[in-house]
Every structure is written in structure tokens, then in C-alpha cells.
Amino acid sequence: MTKTNILVVLPVTDVHKKQLEAAAPAAEFSYMAPAAVTREAAAAAHIIIGNMPPEHLSGSENLKWLQLNYAGVGKFADPGVLPTGTLLTNSSGAYGEAIGEYLVAMLLYLMKKFYLYRDNQKNKIWKDMGRVKTIIGSRVLVVGLGDIGLSFARRIKAMGGQVTGIRRHAGDRPDGVDQVYSLEQLDELLPQADVVAMCLPDTPLTRGLMDRQRLLAMKQGAYFLNVGRGNAVDNVALAEVLAAGHLGGAAVDVIEPEPLPQDHPLWDAPNSLLTPHVAGGFHAGDILEKVVAISCDNLRRYFAGEPLLNLVDREAGYRQRQGQWRQEE
């Protein structure tokens, strides 16, 4: 019987390798850095754990399952990237704590005018910059109630904020959220929010969601945060709305395109914070450990014929609520 070839493209340690190999002892493992992966290496794999350039998967007819280290899906769910029937799972659950904390830091940076005091320090100016705002009593709209959105929502609730969540279908209200609405109700909720936090995956429904009209529909002086996907926002319009003084500030960790061109107006937008897609990745110490744990759990499930965690609906572009696949006998 032919062995299952598993290609791992994560920055794993020897300890991680032992964990992965223990989860699938009958398989044959190889390890490569994402930048070193060739089409030939991808084509030889039955299972790939970790991300690589999607174009390298062209012709990977042996591929049965791709386990991403993303919390989202990106272009991997686009038609033609994966062979028909290939299973796709992500690492949702690994990033919520780290990025939820990052979002709180972003919001406090804006609310407390730290950007003004940073500039004053650089220029050796000792000056009171006036009144600031507080999370206590603020109405915070979290657009996207996955692992990341919920983690942020619960922190805001614990700090005294009022949290409204938006997801594709309203459904039950999770702990840490005061109200839940569907995406169809976004337009009526935007003018009420003091803070809008975007925590959305990349899907056809979310691309271009926050256009100029919706940014202007936000409350005067509100704060805008984005850690989901850069293509959910018209970022030129965001720069213009900030320059016009309509928003109190904006902080974005994701943008379209990345890296941001030198002549993009968002570089010079007032009351803003730009970070280069670093809220997630492997920047927080425990994220890699969580990704490896999810991968190990799914390897055990795969070879036992059990439902996989974080199985992605490739047509919708995000994970299903419950894994519904079982390996055929």
C-alpha cells in the first residue's frame, strides 16, 4: 500500500515534528519552508499542512487535503486553485486571543490620542492634547463574529463597552455580545456605533463592503478598525474620510494592496495607525503551538475517518460550523 505523503510548510521545531508524526505514524513526512516549496514538491503530496503560494498547487492532482495555517481562507477557495474534491481546513481558533488583544490596543491608541503624544515626544513638545474617550459606555459594532471577532467582543464587554455583533446569519447570541444582527442590517447599525471593528474573512460578499458611502454613514468622530481583510474596505475613500475629519481615527493591520504603495494617501491620513499585517501570523508566541495542535488533531481525525475541524465551505469561502466530512472506507 502506498504511503500517504505529508508536506509540512510550517516553521516547526523538532518537538513539533514529533507531535505531527505521532498523529499520523503510518505516513511519510517532509518539511520545507514556504518560499522553498516547488510545484514538484506540492504535486507529490497527498496532504499539505501550512500555506504556500496558491499558484504552486496547480497540477497537484494527488492532493486530498490542505490544512492552512491561516484563520481565513484567502485565494485557496477560489475556483481552480485546488483539485476538485480536495478538502480544505483552516486554523480558526489559533488567532482569536492574540488578535483580540491587538484590537484592544489599537482602539486605546486612538481613543487616548497616543499618536499625538508620540509625535509630541519626537518633537520634544510638552503639551496636553485635550479630552480623550473611553471604552466604558462606548457602542462597539463587531463585523464578523468568528474566533477573532468574539475574542475582541468579550474583551470590550469586560471593559464596560456595549457590543453589537454582525455575522452572515444572526442566530443565537454568544456570551460577551449584547445583540447579534445579520450582515443585511449593517447600514442601519453603522450610524449608531462609536467603534466599528472589521473581523471578516475574504469572501465575495465581503469584498468592497465598506465603501465611501458606508464610511460616511458612520457616526461623526467614530473609530474604524480592520484586522479582517484589506479588500473589504475602499482604503482610498478611508484616507479621504479621515482627511475630511469625519472619523475620529482609524487603525488597520490589513490593506489592499499589500505592501502599501509609497504614494497611497493612507500613509498621510490623520489620526491613523497602519501596521503591516502583523496582528496574527506567528508573532504571538503561542499561535504556532495552536496551529500545530489543530493540525495534529485533524491528522488523527483524517486517518480515523472522523469529521475534520474547521472544514471550509469552498463555495462560501469560510469554515462550516461543524465538520461534515468523513474519510471514505
C-alpha positions, 0 to 999 in steps of 0.5 A: 500500500502506498504511503500517504505523503505529508508536506509540512510548510510550517516553521516547526521545531523538532518537538513539533515534528514529533507531535505531527508524526505521532498523529499520523505514524503510518505516513511519510513526512517532509518539511520545507519552508514556504518560499522553498516549496516547488510545484514538484514538491506540492504535486507529490503530496497527498496532504499539505499542512501550512500555506504556500503560494496558491499558484504552486498547487496547480497540477497537484492532482494527488492532493486530498487535503490542505490544512492552512495555517491561516484563520481565513481562507484567502485565494485557496477557495477560489475556483481552480486553485485546488483539485476538485474534491480536495478538502480544505481546513483552516486554523480558526481558533489559533488567532482569536486571543492574540488578535483580540488583544491587538484590537484592544490596543489599537482602539486605546491608541486612538481613543487616548490620542497616543499618536499625538503624544508620540509625535509630541515626544519626537518633537520634544513638545510638552503639551496636553492634547485635550479630552480623550474617550473611553471604552466604558459606555462606548457602542462597539459594532463587531463585523464578523463574529468568528474566533477573532471577532468574539475574542475582541467582543468579550474583551470590550464587554469586560471593559464596560463597552456595549457590543453589537455583533454582525455575522452572515446569519444572526442566530443565537447570541454568544456570551460577551455580545449584547445583540447579534444582527445579520450582515443585511442590517449593517447600514442601519447599525453603522450610524449608531456605533462609536467603534466599528471593528472589521473581523471578516474573512475574504469572501465575495460578499465581503469584498468592497463592503465598506465603501465611501458611502458606508464610511460616511454613514458612520457616526461623526468622530467614530473609530474604524478598525480592520484586522479582517481583510484589506479588500473589504474596505475602499482604503482610498475613500478611508484616507479621504474620510479621515482627511475630511475629519469625519472619523475620529481615527482609524487603525488597520493591520490589513490593506489592499494592496499589500505592501502599501504603495509609497504614494497611497494617501493612507500613509498621510491620513490623520489620526491613523495607525497602519501596521503591516499585517502583523496582528496574527501570523506567528508573532504571538508566541503561542499561535504556532503551538495552536496551529500545530495542535489543530493540525495534529488533531485533524491528522488523527481525525483524517486517518480515523475517518472522523469529521475534520475541524474547521472544514471550509465551505469552498463555495462560501469561502469560510469554515462550516460550523461543524465538520461534515466530512468523513474519510471514505472506507 
